[in-house]
């Protein structure tokens, strides 16, 4: 019985780890998008200043 309970706990931990890894990947993708947008905004601002 103890072995089954430990097995369930391990499975639960595996599921939690998988969820955290998924969420981490999503956050990483979001950070990358925000970096790209920031770079684009800076480039547009520089273009606007040059043409003013």
MARVO-308639 format. One line per 8 residues: their letters; for each residue z, x, y of C-alpha. Coordinates in nm, 4 decimals. Layout:
a	Z/X/Y; ... $
This chain:
xxxxxxxx	0.0000/0.0000/0.0000; 0.0851/0.2809/0.2410; -0.2524/0.4407/0.1739; -0.4371/0.1185/0.2608; -0.2446/0.0825/0.5845; -0.3250/0.4402/0.6802; -0.6880/0.3759/0.5957; -0.6927/0.0749/0.8285 $
xxxxxxxx	-0.5305/0.2766/1.1041; -0.7880/0.5521/1.0620; -1.0683/0.2972/1.0742; -0.9190/0.1475/1.3909; -0.8987/0.4914/1.5513; -1.2597/0.5604/1.4541; -1.3659/0.2352/1.6178; -1.1695/0.3162/1.9338 $
xxxxxxxx	-1.3183/0.6660/1.9491; -1.6694/0.5236/1.9096; -1.6054/0.2774/2.1934; -1.4704/0.5520/2.4196; -1.7730/0.7704/2.3419; -2.0050/0.4804/2.4266; -1.8232/0.4169/2.7543; -1.8266/0.7879/2.8394 $
xxxxxxxx	-2.2022/0.8033/2.7841; -2.2524/0.5012/3.0087; -2.0406/0.6598/3.2820; -2.2364/0.9831/3.2496; -2.5630/0.7947/3.2901; -2.4245/0.6143/3.5949; -2.3162/0.9435/3.7540; -2.6636/1.0868/3.6974 $
xxxxxxxx	-2.8298/0.7862/3.8601; -2.5970/0.8099/4.1586; -2.6721/1.1826/4.1976; -3.0450/1.1114/4.1937; -3.0084/0.8323/4.4493; -2.7987/1.0546/4.6734; -3.0639/1.3258/4.6607; -3.3319/1.0685/4.7412 $
xxxxxxxx	-3.1278/0.9358/5.0339; -3.0850/1.2871/5.1709; -3.4570/1.3553/5.1396; -3.5421/1.0313/5.3198; -3.2915/1.1094/5.5949; -3.4463/1.4528/5.6457; -3.7938/1.3000/5.6634; -3.6730/1.0461/5.9194 $
xxxx	-3.5151/1.3203/6.1336; -3.8315/1.5299/6.1238; -4.0508/1.2411/6.2309; -3.8191/1.1332/6.5148 $
